[in-house]
Amino acid sequence: KNQVTEASRANFFAIKNGTVFTPPVECVLPGITRKYVINICREQKIPIVEKEIPKDTLSEYEATFLTSTSSDVLPVIKIDDLTFRADDPVVKILMKEFENLVEIEITKLPLA
């Protein structure tokens, strides 16, 4: 369908004008990291929109990133011949907030 949906074992997000876009959950595997990043967006008052992202509209976005259990929030700087910001302020907030969430959850684990 010429849609950007996800990467191998990772969910896809794009940012335009401070708003985060991601394909609808019906179009992707509902990753746990994706869920937490969407929640962080809501908590931080970062607009989040679930909508299809046609490949031919990628040039409209300033930044893109992937989420997964193994790589957390990972900026993507190049897709084909398009280049995206690695230092996007929204991506930085999401990376920091997700890292904080992981640290909090780790401290809740019982010691073996």
C-alpha positions as CSV (number, residue, x, y, z in Angstrom):
1,K,0.0,0.0,0.0
2,N,3.1,2.3,-0.1
3,Q,2.7,3.0,3.7
4,V,5.5,3.3,6.2
5,T,4.3,1.1,9.1
6,E,7.2,-0.4,11.0
7,A,10.7,-1.8,10.8
8,S,11.9,-5.3,11.6
9,R,10.8,-5.7,15.2
10,A,10.3,-1.9,15.7
11,N,7.4,0.6,15.5
12,F,7.8,3.8,13.3
13,F,7.1,7.4,14.4
14,A,7.5,10.7,12.5
15,I,7.4,14.3,13.7
16,K,6.1,17.4,12.0
17,N,5.7,20.8,13.7
18,G,6.0,19.2,17.2
19,T,3.3,16.6,16.6
20,V,4.2,12.9,16.7
21,F,2.6,10.7,14.1
22,T,2.5,6.9,14.1
23,P,0.5,4.4,12.0
24,P,-2.7,3.1,13.6
25,V,-2.4,0.1,15.9
26,E,-4.6,-1.8,13.4
27,C,-1.8,-1.6,10.9
28,V,1.1,-2.6,13.1
29,L,2.2,-5.0,15.8
30,P,1.2,-3.2,19.1
31,G,4.7,-3.0,20.7
32,I,4.9,-2.4,24.4
33,T,7.5,0.4,23.9
34,R,5.2,2.0,21.4
35,K,2.5,2.0,24.0
36,Y,4.7,3.6,26.6
37,V,5.9,6.3,24.1
38,I,2.3,7.2,23.2
39,N,1.6,7.5,27.0
40,I,4.6,9.7,27.5
41,C,3.4,11.9,24.6
42,R,0.1,12.4,26.4
43,E,1.7,13.0,29.8
44,Q,4.1,15.5,28.3
45,K,1.3,17.2,26.3
46,I,3.0,16.3,23.0
47,P,0.3,16.0,20.3
48,I,0.1,12.4,19.0
49,V,-1.8,11.3,16.0
50,E,-2.3,7.8,14.8
51,K,-2.7,7.8,11.0
52,E,-1.3,6.1,7.9
53,I,2.0,7.5,6.7
54,P,2.4,7.2,2.9
55,K,6.0,6.7,1.9
56,D,5.7,9.6,-0.6
57,T,4.9,12.0,2.3
58,L,8.1,11.3,4.4
59,S,9.7,14.4,3.1
60,E,7.1,16.5,5.0
61,Y,8.5,15.3,8.4
62,E,11.4,16.8,10.3
63,A,12.3,13.8,12.3
64,T,11.6,10.0,12.5
65,F,12.3,7.4,15.1
66,L,11.7,3.7,15.9
67,T,10.7,2.1,19.2
68,S,11.4,-1.4,20.3
69,T,12.2,-3.4,23.4
70,S,15.9,-3.7,22.4
71,S,16.6,-0.2,21.2
72,D,14.0,1.9,23.2
73,V,13.6,5.2,21.3
74,L,16.0,5.3,18.4
75,P,16.3,8.4,16.1
76,V,16.4,7.5,12.4
77,I,18.4,10.0,10.3
78,K,18.1,8.5,6.9
79,I,15.4,6.8,4.9
80,D,16.4,6.2,1.3
81,D,17.6,9.6,0.1
82,L,15.8,11.6,2.8
83,T,17.6,13.0,5.8
84,F,16.0,13.7,9.2
85,R,17.0,15.6,12.3
86,A,18.7,13.4,14.9
87,D,18.6,16.2,17.5
88,D,14.9,16.9,17.3
89,P,13.7,18.3,20.6
90,V,10.6,16.1,20.8
91,V,12.7,13.0,20.1
92,K,15.1,14.1,22.9
93,I,12.2,14.5,25.4
94,L,10.8,11.1,24.5
95,M,14.2,9.4,24.8
96,K,14.8,11.0,28.2
97,E,11.3,10.3,29.5
98,F,11.4,6.7,28.4
99,E,14.8,6.2,30.0
100,N,13.4,7.6,33.2
101,L,10.5,5.2,33.0
102,V,12.7,2.2,32.6
103,E,14.9,3.3,35.5
104,I,11.8,3.6,37.7
105,E,10.5,0.2,36.7
106,I,13.9,-1.4,37.2
107,T,14.0,-0.1,40.8
108,K,10.7,-1.8,41.5
109,L,12.1,-5.3,40.6
110,P,12.8,-7.6,43.6
111,L,16.4,-8.3,44.3
112,A,17.4,-11.9,43.6
